[in-house]
Amino acid sequence: MSTKLEFTYRRPTFLSEWFKQNLPDSNSGFRVYDIDWIIFNKTTKKFMLLEEKVHGKTVNATQGEVFNFLHLVIIEGIKSKPDWEYLGYHLISFENKTLYDGKCYFGNSHSMQEITEQELILKLSI
């Protein structure tokens, strides 16, 4: 199995800094969020959204509202693609930074359960 090199934790990016300097500020109600992962399998026609947090963090209230909005929009939109299955929006939270330096939790903003690496592989190998 081979994937491209990941540049995680190298922030701020050019675009994130550009957003801060050139787009409306959050006091106006404007928000910019990134979706960490879209897990997509074109063979099984399944996909999910996955948000990654470290140091035991979870999504904040406004980010949760946005992700819930996207979740509901996708549920409605997927009806036009009945051969595809949307597996939902999920959250993975590491106690520290990785699977190997602490506990790992998987679920959504309402319910998180501790999960092993093997269980995570099974959940994400759609």
Buried (B, 14 or more C-beta within 10 A) or exposed (E): EEEEEEEEEEEEEEEEEEBEEEEEEEEEEEEEEEEEEEBEEEEEEBBBBBBBBBEEEBBEEEBBEBBBEBBEEBEEEBEEEEEBBBBEBBBBBBBEEEBEEEEBBBBBBEEBEEBEEEEBEEBBEB
